[in-house]
Amino acid sequence: MRASSAHTTLPGDPPGGRRAMAVWGVGVSVYFVAVIFRTSLGVAGLDAADRFHVNASALSTFSILQLLVYAGMQIPVGLLVDRLGTKKVLTIGAVLFTAGQLGFAFSPSYGTALASRALLGCGDAMTFISVLRLGTRWFPARRGPMVAQLAGLAGMAGNLVSTLVIARLLHGVGWTAAFAGSAFAGVVVLVLMLLFLKDHPEGHEPEPMRHQGAAYVRRQIAASWREPGTRLGLWVHFTTQFPAMVFLLLWGLPFLVQAQGLSRATAGELLTLVVLSNMLVGLVYGQIVARHHTARLPLALGTVGATALMWAVTLAYPADHAPMWLLVVLCAVLGACGPASMIGFDFARPANPPERQGTASGITNMGGFVASMTTLFLIGVLLDATGDNYSVAFSAVFVLQALGVSQILRLRGRVARRERERLVASRVETVHVPA
């Protein structure tokens, strides 16, 4: 895809339209289900601790392993998407994450449950990059930021299903029935994809790939990494995504119930607020970035600053429990983390040609999940070391935010220069194209 600041359809751009929306919608439905499965542990953390008789560190290992597999798969998946196309990679992913969710439902022990979450993470890793690639193949470049934000919106809708539906199923029909029943959704989207998904519209076939091998892989990764836009995209994703991811994926419910004294029902409503805020902010950020290219970094850094401020106020509140209004504001601000992380792709996308989009997206997407995995681990260790002192444990958020912001500030000037150079080059090409 070309630069997200383009406001006209570029030569060779796909047309978009209703058929594009329908095909893309099938791909997004696969990602939607993957996120339901990914985040289902977030509402089952306390149940998992009781079921498998584990402490905070062992409980965090579920999500850490899942994210470790996810993050480790991002570059291989990006290469696979560039090589095999969206449909094949999504099909493999759907089979794996459905098997992982089903295995988690029937796991008799902590070890088999861990293996199931790893399998789920592997399948989940194949979905988002594939959906981003599908968007670049079916929609014109000027739609890039909004299409990416809508994909993220679908993911948050999956998170909403976890907080509203999976949580109720757990306490209504029990562990096995809840997780096994939800696995059926994976079968449904797999069938839809096999019947209706196409990698690209007719007349927009990608150039055939030449010799593939280790040398090709090294070239793809090296060329993507050399682009400052790819690296900045990774650090924007790293710094913005993880506070909400950690909160929703595992530690939000225990924090609200054990540290803030809320009921499970009230805590679930606050988790739902994070998701709803994410969906609303995603639409706003997508529109802003599509219209104002220079707003990308201010939006990302503003979200980081607001998140750090709200966590600092909440954790430092002098009473035993933070007031409800403060927790509501915290959760509303956390909802901006997901949309802000999508801005990372708006730095990586214009920096790389179409044949490297999957690889560059994979590198970018690693950022937030590496940060989330690290923070999940640190919080679990600190909770065990401090006797469940959530104020100390959640202070790990500030360390990773400081690291990410320092890298963003280091790279921003280089990226701005490269983008100006590409803009000048594209104008020169336009002037020299014969009428």
C-alpha positions in Angstrom: 0.0 0.0 0.0 1.1 3.6 -0.7 1.4 6.3 1.8 -1.7 6.7 4.0 -1.8 10.4 3.3 -2.8 9.9 -0.3 -6.3 11.3 -0.9 -6.8 10.1 -4.4 -6.8 6.6 -5.9 -3.3 5.8 -7.1 -2.5 4.0 -10.4 -3.0 0.3 -9.9 -5.0 0.8 -6.7 -7.8 -1.7 -6.2 -11.3 -0.3 -6.6 -12.8 -1.1 -3.2 -16.6 -1.1 -3.2 -19.2 -3.6 -1.9 -17.5 -6.7 -3.0 -14.3 -5.6 -1.3 -16.2 -5.0 1.9 -17.8 -8.4 1.7 -14.6 -10.3 1.1 -12.7 -8.3 3.6 -15.5 -8.8 6.1 -15.0 -12.6 5.9 -11.3 -12.2 6.7 -12.2 -9.8 9.5 -14.6 -12.4 11.0 -11.7 -14.8 11.3 -9.7 -12.2 13.3 -12.8 -11.4 15.3 -13.1 -15.0 16.5 -9.4 -15.2 17.1 -9.6 -12.3 19.5 -12.5 -13.9 21.3 -10.4 -16.9 21.9 -7.3 -14.8 22.8 -9.0 -12.7 25.4 -11.3 -15.4 26.9 -8.7 -16.1 29.6 -9.0 -12.4 30.7 -12.5 -13.2 32.2 -11.4 -16.6 33.3 -8.2 -15.8 35.2 -9.6 -16.4 38.7 -11.4 -19.5 37.5 -8.2 -20.8 35.9 -6.2 -20.2 39.1 -8.8 -22.3 41.0 -9.1 -25.0 38.4 -5.4 -25.6 38.0 -4.3 -24.6 41.6 -1.7 -22.1 40.5 -0.4 -18.8 41.9 -0.1 -15.4 40.1 3.2 -16.2 38.4 1.9 -19.5 37.0 -1.3 -17.9 36.0 0.5 -15.1 34.1 2.5 -17.9 32.3 -0.7 -18.8 30.3 -0.8 -15.3 28.7 3.0 -15.0 28.5 3.4 -18.2 26.6 0.5 -17.3 24.3 2.0 -13.9 23.6 5.5 -15.4 23.3 4.3 -17.7 20.5 2.3 -14.8 19.0 5.2 -12.4 18.9 7.7 -15.0 17.8 5.4 -15.9 14.8 5.0 -12.4 13.5 7.9 -12.2 11.1 7.5 -15.8 9.9 3.8 -15.1 9.3 4.5 -11.9 7.5 6.8 -13.8 5.2 4.2 -16.5 4.7 1.5 -13.9 3.8 3.9 -12.3 1.3 4.6 -15.8 -0.2 1.4 -17.8 0.1 -1.3 -15.1 0.2 -4.0 -14.4 2.8 -6.4 -17.3 2.3 -3.9 -20.1 2.9 -2.4 -18.4 6.0 -5.8 -17.6 7.5 -7.0 -21.1 6.9 -4.0 -22.6 8.8 -4.6 -20.0 11.6 -8.2 -20.8 12.0 -7.6 -24.5 12.3 -4.9 -23.9 14.9 -6.7 -21.4 17.1 -9.9 -23.5 17.1 -7.9 -26.6 18.1 -6.3 -24.6 20.9 -9.6 -23.3 22.3 -11.0 -26.8 22.2 -8.0 -28.3 23.9 -8.2 -25.6 26.6 -11.8 -26.6 27.3 -10.8 -30.2 28.0 -7.4 -29.8 29.5 -7.1 -32.0 32.6 -3.9 -30.3 33.9 -1.9 -27.1 33.9 0.6 -28.5 31.4 -1.9 -29.5 28.8 -3.7 -26.1 29.3 -0.4 -24.3 28.6 0.1 -26.4 25.4 -3.4 -25.5 24.3 -2.8 -21.7 24.8 0.4 -22.0 22.9 -1.4 -23.6 20.0 -4.1 -20.9 20.2 -1.4 -18.2 20.1 0.2 -19.8 17.0 -3.1 -19.7 15.1 -4.0 -16.2 16.4 -0.7 -14.9 15.2 -1.7 -15.7 11.6 -4.8 -13.5 11.6 -4.2 -9.8 12.0 -1.3 -9.4 9.5 -3.4 -11.5 7.0 -6.3 -9.1 7.5 -4.1 -6.0 7.0 -2.7 -7.6 3.8 -6.3 -8.3 2.6 -7.1 -4.7 3.1 -4.2 -3.5 1.0 -5.2 -5.9 -1.8 -8.9 -4.9 -1.9 -9.0 -1.2 -1.0 -7.3 1.9 -2.4 -4.4 3.4 -0.5 -6.3 6.4 0.8 -8.5 4.0 2.8 -5.5 2.5 4.6 -5.8 4.2 8.0 -9.5 3.7 8.3 -9.4 0.1 7.1 -6.7 -0.7 9.6 -8.7 1.0 12.4 -11.8 -0.9 11.4 -9.9 -4.2 11.6 -8.8 -3.2 15.1 -12.4 -2.3 15.9 -13.5 -5.8 14.9 -10.9 -7.2 17.3 -12.2 -5.1 20.1 -15.7 -6.4 19.3 -14.3 -9.9 19.8 -13.0 -8.7 23.2 -16.4 -7.4 24.0 -17.9 -10.9 23.3 -15.4 -12.3 25.8 -16.3 -9.9 28.5 -20.1 -10.2 28.0 -20.7 -13.7 26.7 -17.8 -15.9 27.8 -17.9 -14.6 31.3 -21.6 -15.4 31.6 -21.2 -18.8 30.1 -18.4 -19.6 32.5 -20.7 -19.0 35.5 -23.7 -20.5 33.8 -22.6 -23.7 32.1 -19.1 -24.2 33.5 -15.6 -24.2 32.2 -15.7 -27.1 29.7 -19.0 -26.2 28.1 -18.1 -22.5 27.8 -14.8 -23.0 26.1 -15.9 -26.0 23.9 -19.0 -24.2 22.8 -17.1 -21.1 21.9 -14.8 -23.2 19.7 -17.7 -23.8 17.3 -17.3 -20.2 16.2 -13.9 -21.2 14.8 -15.5 -23.9 12.6 -18.1 -21.4 11.3 -15.6 -18.8 10.1 -13.3 -21.5 8.6 -16.2 -22.7 6.4 -17.1 -19.1 5.4 -13.5 -18.4 4.5 -13.1 -21.5 2.4 -16.2 -20.7 0.5 -16.0 -16.9 0.0 -12.5 -15.5 0.6 -10.3 -14.4 -2.3 -6.8 -12.9 -1.9 -7.3 -10.1 -4.4 -9.8 -8.7 -7.0 -9.5 -9.7 -10.6 -7.0 -7.7 -12.5 -5.0 -6.9 -9.4 -2.9 -10.0 -9.1 0.5 -9.4 -7.4 3.7 -9.9 -9.3 4.8 -13.6 -9.3 7.4 -14.2 -6.6 10.8 -15.3 -7.8 13.1 -17.8 -6.2 12.3 -18.3 -2.5 14.7 -19.5 0.1 16.8 -18.4 3.1 18.4 -15.6 1.0 15.0 -14.2 0.2 13.9 -14.3 3.8 17.0 -12.5 4.9 16.5 -9.8 2.2 12.9 -9.2 3.1 13.6 -8.8 6.8 16.7 -6.7 6.3 15.1 -4.4 3.8 12.0 -3.9 6.0 14.2 -3.3 9.1 16.4 -0.8 7.3 13.4 1.5 6.9 13.2 3.9 9.8 9.4 3.9 9.3 9.2 0.1 10.1 11.3 0.6 13.3 9.2 3.6 14.4 6.0 1.6 13.7 7.3 -1.1 16.0 8.1 1.3 18.8 4.8 3.1 18.5 3.0 -0.2 18.7 5.2 -1.3 21.6 4.6 1.8 23.7 0.8 2.3 23.1 -0.7 -1.2 23.0 0.4 -3.0 26.1 -1.3 -1.2 29.0 -4.7 -2.1 27.7 -3.7 -5.5 26.5 -2.3 -6.5 29.9 -5.4 -5.1 31.6 -7.9 -7.0 29.3 -5.9 -10.1 28.7 -5.3 -11.1 32.4 -4.7 -8.6 35.2 -7.6 -6.2 34.9 -10.2 -8.4 36.6 -7.9 -9.4 39.5 -6.9 -5.8 40.0 -10.4 -4.5 40.1 -11.7 -7.4 42.3 -8.8 -8.0 44.7 -7.2 -4.6 44.9 -10.2 -2.3 44.4 -12.8 -4.4 46.2 -15.3 -4.5 43.3 -17.7 -7.3 42.6 -17.0 -9.5 39.5 -20.0 -8.0 37.8 -18.9 -4.4 38.3 -15.3 -5.3 37.2 -16.7 -6.9 34.1 -18.6 -3.7 33.3 -15.4 -1.7 33.6 -13.6 -4.2 31.3 -16.5 -3.7 28.9 -16.0 0.1 29.1 -12.4 -0.3 28.0 -13.6 -2.2 24.9 -16.4 0.3 24.1 -14.0 3.2 24.5 -11.5 1.4 22.2 -14.2 1.0 19.5 -15.3 4.7 19.7 -11.7 6.1 19.8 -10.7 3.8 16.9 -13.3 5.4 14.6 -12.1 8.9 15.6 -8.4 8.2 15.3 -8.9 6.5 11.9 -10.7 9.6 10.5 -8.1 12.0 12.0 -5.0 10.1 10.6 -6.7 9.7 7.2 -7.2 13.4 6.9 -4.2 14.8 8.8 -1.0 12.8 8.2 1.0 14.8 10.7 -1.4 13.9 13.5 0.0 10.4 13.8 2.8 11.0 16.4 0.9 13.6 18.5 -2.0 11.1 18.8 0.3 8.2 19.8 2.4 10.2 22.3 -0.7 11.9 23.7 -2.3 8.5 24.4 0.9 7.3 26.1 1.0 10.4 28.3 -2.7 10.2 29.2 -2.4 6.5 30.1 0.7 7.1 32.3 -1.1 9.9 34.1 -4.2 7.9 34.8 -2.2 4.9 36.1 -0.1 7.2 38.3 -3.2 8.9 39.8 -5.0 5.5 40.3 -2.0 3.7 41.9 -1.0 6.6 44.1 -4.6 7.4 45.4 -4.3 7.8 49.1 -7.3 5.7 50.1 -7.5 1.9 50.2 -9.6 1.9 47.0 -9.7 4.4 44.2 -13.2 6.0 43.7 -15.4 4.7 41.0 -15.2 7.9 38.9 -11.4 7.5 38.7 -11.6 3.8 37.7 -14.1 4.8 35.0 -11.8 7.5 33.6 -8.8 5.0 33.8 -10.7 2.4 31.7 -11.9 5.0 29.2 -8.3 6.2 28.7 -7.1 2.6 28.4 -9.6 2.3 25.5 -7.4 4.6 23.4 -4.4 2.3 23.6 -5.6 -0.1 20.9 -6.4 2.6 18.3 -3.1 4.4 19.1 -1.2 1.2 18.4 -2.7 1.0 15.0 -0.9 4.2 14.1 2.3 2.1 14.1 1.2 0.5 10.9 0.7 4.0 9.3 4.4 4.5 9.7 5.5 1.1 8.4 3.0 0.9 5.5 4.2 3.8 3.4 7.9 3.0 4.1 7.7 -0.4 2.4 6.6 -1.5 -1.1 3.6 -3.9 -1.6 5.8 -7.1 -1.8 7.1 -6.3 1.8 3.9 -5.3 3.4 3.4 -8.6 5.3 7.0 -8.7 6.6 6.9 -5.0 7.7 3.5 -5.5 9.4 4.9 -8.5 11.2 7.8 -6.6 12.5 5.5 -3.7 13.7 3.0 -6.1 15.2 5.7 -7.7 17.4 6.2 -4.5 19.3 3.0 -4.4 21.4 3.0 -8.1 22.1 6.6 -8.2 23.3 5.8 -5.3 25.6 2.6 -7.1 26.8 4.4 -10.3 27.4 7.1 -8.6 29.4 4.6 -6.6 31.5 2.5 -9.7 32.2 5.6 -11.5 33.5 6.8 -8.5 35.6 3.3 -8.0 37.2 3.0 -11.7 38.1 6.5 -11.8 39.6 6.0 -8.5 41.5 2.6 -9.7 42.9 4.1 -12.8 44.3 7.2 -11.0 45.7 5.1 -8.2 47.4 2.2 -10.2 48.7 -0.2 -9.0 46.0 0.7 -5.3 46.1 -0.9 -4.1 42.9 0.5 -0.6 43.2 4.0 -1.9 43.0 3.3 -4.5 40.4 1.5 -2.2 38.0 4.4 0.3 38.2 6.1 -1.9 35.6 3.9 -0.1 33.1 5.9 3.1 33.5 9.3 1.4 32.8 8.2 0.1 29.4 6.5 3.3 28.5 9.7 5.3 29.2 11.7 2.8 27.0 9.3 3.1 24.1 9.0 6.9 24.2 12.8 7.3 24.2 13.0 5.2 21.0 10.1 7.0 19.3 11.8 10.4 20.0 15.1 9.0 18.6 13.5 7.8 15.3 10.9 10.5 14.5 13.3 12.9 12.8 14.7 10.2 10.5 11.3 9.0 9.5 10.1 12.6 8.8 13.1 13.1 6.4 12.5 9.8 4.6 8.8 10.6 4.1 9.7 14.0 2.7 12.2 12.4 0.3 9.5 9.9 -0.9 7.0 12.7 -1.4 9.4 14.7 -3.5 10.4 11.6 -5.5 6.7 10.8 -6.2 6.0 14.4 -7.4 9.0 14.2 -9.7 7.8 10.9 -11.2 4.3 12.4 -11.7 5.8 15.4 -13.5 7.7 13.2 -15.9 4.9 10.8 -16.7 3.7 11.4 -20.3 0.2 12.7 -20.7 
